[in-house]
Amino acid sequence: MSIIGWVRLQIEPVDIQLENDDTLLLSAVQSAIPGAHGIYYVEDEQKKAFRYDASTGRKKLVSDS
């Protein structure tokens, strides 16, 4: 059996709870979307990956200012 092409699947929006310190845990993303290994957003028509702190697995979503 050979691969003849690819299909892009986009899932519906999912609500994922933030932690008390306004961070998003990668494990929470993986719990809602099994197999996820990261998330991205679109800015100026370009995909940009969120960067996680590898030691904590957290992504800060709200600015500290």
N, C-alpha and C positions, 0 to 999 in steps of 0.2 A: 504494500500500500504506500503510495507516495503522496506527498502534500501538493495540492494543486493551487492553493491560495490561502488567504487569510480573511477573516471577518472581524470587524471592530464591534464590540459589544459595549454599550454604555448602560450602566445601571441607573435606576431611579435615585433621586436624592435620598440621603439617609441622615437622620438626626443622630449625632453622637455627642454625648454629654461631655462638657469640659470639666476639668478638675477645679478645685477651689482656687487655685492660683492662676486660672485662665490658661492652662496648658492643655494640649491635646495629646493623649497617650497613643503611641503607635499600636499598642496592644488593644486599645479601645477600637481603633480603626479596623484592626484585624479581626476583632470579635464581631463587628457589624458586617465586614466584608471578608470572609475567609479567603486566605491566599494573598491578601493585599501586602505589598511590601513598601508602600509609600503613597503619597498623594501629590497632586499637582494643581496649579491654578493657571488661568490664562490671563496674560497681561500684554497689551499691545499686540494682540493676535499671536502671541508666542506662549508655548507651554513652559512653565517654570516649576520645578520641583520644590516642595517644602523640604527644608533641611531639619533633621532631627538631631538632638544631642544623643550620641550613641551610648553614653554612660547612663543616661536617665530614660531614654526613649520618649522624651517630651519635645513638643514643639510649642513655643510661645506664640499665641495668636493675637494678643492685645499688647500694644506698645506700652512701655514703662513710663511714658511721659504723663 
